[in-house]
């Protein structure tokens, strides 16, 4: 892994320069695949696991680490589409693709401005992006496809909390793949 | 121009990727059953993921079997004794149920009811899910190479699970009954009311199209009605959890599935359903008198005590030779085993119910083993149009 500094005048972080990370091609391929595999396999053993969205966390992680909007939305699109193909007939290919593309773009754009190296900011970012993710998914499903999806603020809030807690741990784990 | 492209490069890329995906989405919605690239990409993805899932599941099962079968044998002897006692109890229960089933099959034959039998099944293991809250599909480790086809029913011993929606060479996709796209022909077991069981995006199941003036109670069993031509009739679905007034004139009945849809490990795929009349070959010939007597009310057994003090049922104890409450000491009542007063007309298995009833109504008394000492039953013809159940 290599890291380089990117000067950015509009950064909200106290540091004048934010680090831009890169990952090995092996990590770039394997991390999303493992996340999708766990997401598809473990719910057969752990019934509450579908509320955790590991692929979305990986999208956010790569986006904020690379801090490149194009890279972020391409990564989001690829991971989202991979997640889509495992869905059923109620889940046309592209629903997660669209939402993760937007999340990847937004996360990388935000990553340029905000330092997300500490657990507190990571918690807030994951919490916020999960709510946005659910809203986008609902918008695509209900608005574009006319699906009878149900929206529950309490469910989204609790799911976002669970994702934020798990996400902080996952981000710490994935930090090891940053080649500093 | 270069400046504008460079300035909005990120947004242009984002818009292009989103546009491509929205177009792809629109194409799928327009042709939901088309087998094009969408189908191919699903096949590739499934082929890439399912081998790993299968390997983990099978390794886990192997280790579990070895541990429980050879190492961890604590309390096995005690459990064996309990199971043997349970088998003895169930044998008695089975004998009683056999009698009831025999009678039911005769009546079904008379009314030309066709039954759906689950003739063959394939056991499969659940190896994965969609990983999404919105789509509740499951993946099993049996596919087209195992004879699995689309629209086959997937069940467990405790209740139905769903149906096959997509089949791959080594795996299949199951749409469970709590998915928002699922719909199952269902009926309330006690009230015999039919409706449609539908899933929702939050994973609940509701029985729809039951009129609001019906006295549906919580705890009532819900079974398959067979109307969807996928699930055989009479399989357990679940129990009514709550009943509330719904839209229009219908009730909103929430049903808790009998099968643990969130903890499925092994399921059965119904690969063949046979529709046939009940088999009555082992029941012996059915006499017209038996048919009639089954429809007439029985006379209560009158106990008589002889000089030795032995209690015995009166010879006139039954007006129904097919009933099991025969006099003590006599042979068990088997309709075909007794002598027919009219040997030329022993069986009516191929006779229509109405014809059988009319032809036998003329001589019910001659069909009785002995005439009752008390006032005999009036020889009223049975109502042939009535469902005996």
Interface residues (C-beta under 8 A of the other chain):
Chain A: X36 X37 X39 X40 X41 X43 X44 X47 X50 X51 X69 X70 X73 X74 X77 X81 X82 X83 X85 X86 X87 X88 X89 X90 X91 X92 X93 X94 X95 X96 X97 X98 X101 X102 X105 X109 X137 X140 X141 X144 X145 X147 X148 X149 X150 X152 X155
Chain B: X9 X10 X13 X14 X17 X18 X21 X22 X24 X25 X26 X28 X29 X32 X38 X41 X42 X44 X45 X46 X49 X52 X53 X56 X126 X127 X128 X129 X130 X131 X132 X133 X134 X135 X136 X137 X138 X139 X165 X166 X173 X175 X179 X180 X181 X200 X201 X202 X262 X263 X264 X265
